[in-house]
Amino acid sequence: MIAEIMVSLLLLVGGGFALLGSFGLARLPNFFMRLHGPTKATTLGVGAIVVASLLDVGSAENEAPLHELAITLFLIITAPVTAHLLAKAALAERRRMGATRDDEAGIGGDKLK
């Protein structure tokens, strides 16, 4: 009974965070802000959903669900690394193209070095 309530709460919280991250991806104005939504909120949302699956399978089978644990660890490790690499690549591309710091804000500024 308690495990089912915890699973339900984790599913609701995870779905809410995933929805929030999706809105951030769709509505934020530039690449760097769009990168923030999915890497933070959606990762937390999917992590909560996988932990709910871990609890559900673990309580039903009375054994450690290693597949769900591996998915959770993989998600927690890879999402921030991927976001970091995407941000570095975007910054390098901006420098290569000669963009300024304030180009996206539309107010001009000094060239990046």
Contacts in CASP RR format, 6 or more apart in sequence:
PFRMAT RR
TARGET T0000
AUTHOR 0000-0000-0000
METHOD contacts of the structure
MODEL  1
MIAEIMVSLLLLVGGGFALLGSFGLARLPNFFMRLHGPTKATTLGVGAIV
VASLLDVGSAENEAPLHELAITLFLIITAPVTAHLLAKAALAERRRMGAT
RDDEAGIGGDKLK
3 55 0 8 1.000
3 56 0 8 1.000
3 59 0 8 1.000
6 52 0 8 1.000
6 55 0 8 1.000
7 52 0 8 1.000
7 55 0 8 1.000
7 56 0 8 1.000
8 52 0 8 1.000
10 48 0 8 1.000
10 49 0 8 1.000
10 51 0 8 1.000
10 52 0 8 1.000
10 55 0 8 1.000
11 48 0 8 1.000
11 49 0 8 1.000
11 52 0 8 1.000
13 45 0 8 1.000
13 48 0 8 1.000
14 44 0 8 1.000
14 45 0 8 1.000
14 46 0 8 1.000
14 47 0 8 1.000
14 48 0 8 1.000
14 49 0 8 1.000
14 52 0 8 1.000
15 45 0 8 1.000
15 48 0 8 1.000
15 49 0 8 1.000
16 45 0 8 1.000
17 41 0 8 1.000
17 42 0 8 1.000
17 44 0 8 1.000
17 45 0 8 1.000
17 48 0 8 1.000
18 41 0 8 1.000
18 42 0 8 1.000
18 45 0 8 1.000
18 46 0 8 1.000
18 49 0 8 1.000
20 37 0 8 1.000
20 41 0 8 1.000
20 42 0 8 1.000
21 37 0 8 1.000
21 38 0 8 1.000
21 40 0 8 1.000
21 41 0 8 1.000
21 42 0 8 1.000
22 38 0 8 1.000
22 42 0 8 1.000
24 33 0 8 1.000
24 34 0 8 1.000
24 36 0 8 1.000
24 37 0 8 1.000
24 38 0 8 1.000
24 41 0 8 1.000
25 34 0 8 1.000
25 37 0 8 1.000
25 38 0 8 1.000
25 42 0 8 1.000
28 34 0 8 1.000
28 36 0 8 1.000
28 37 0 8 1.000
29 104 0 8 1.000
30 104 0 8 1.000
31 90 0 8 1.000
32 87 0 8 1.000
32 90 0 8 1.000
35 83 0 8 1.000
35 86 0 8 1.000
35 87 0 8 1.000
35 90 0 8 1.000
39 79 0 8 1.000
39 80 0 8 1.000
39 82 0 8 1.000
39 83 0 8 1.000
43 75 0 8 1.000
43 76 0 8 1.000
43 79 0 8 1.000
43 80 0 8 1.000
46 75 0 8 1.000
47 72 0 8 1.000
47 75 0 8 1.000
47 76 0 8 1.000
50 68 0 8 1.000
50 71 0 8 1.000
50 72 0 8 1.000
50 75 0 8 1.000
51 68 0 8 1.000
51 72 0 8 1.000
53 65 0 8 1.000
53 68 0 8 1.000
54 65 0 8 1.000
54 68 0 8 1.000
54 69 0 8 1.000
54 72 0 8 1.000
57 65 0 8 1.000
57 68 0 8 1.000
58 64 0 8 1.000
58 65 0 8 1.000
94 103 0 8 1.000
94 112 0 8 1.000
95 112 0 8 1.000
98 111 0 8 1.000
98 112 0 8 1.000
99 112 0 8 1.000
100 108 0 8 1.000
100 109 0 8 1.000
100 110 0 8 1.000
100 111 0 8 1.000
100 112 0 8 1.000
101 109 0 8 1.000
101 110 0 8 1.000
101 112 0 8 1.000
102 108 0 8 1.000
102 109 0 8 1.000
END
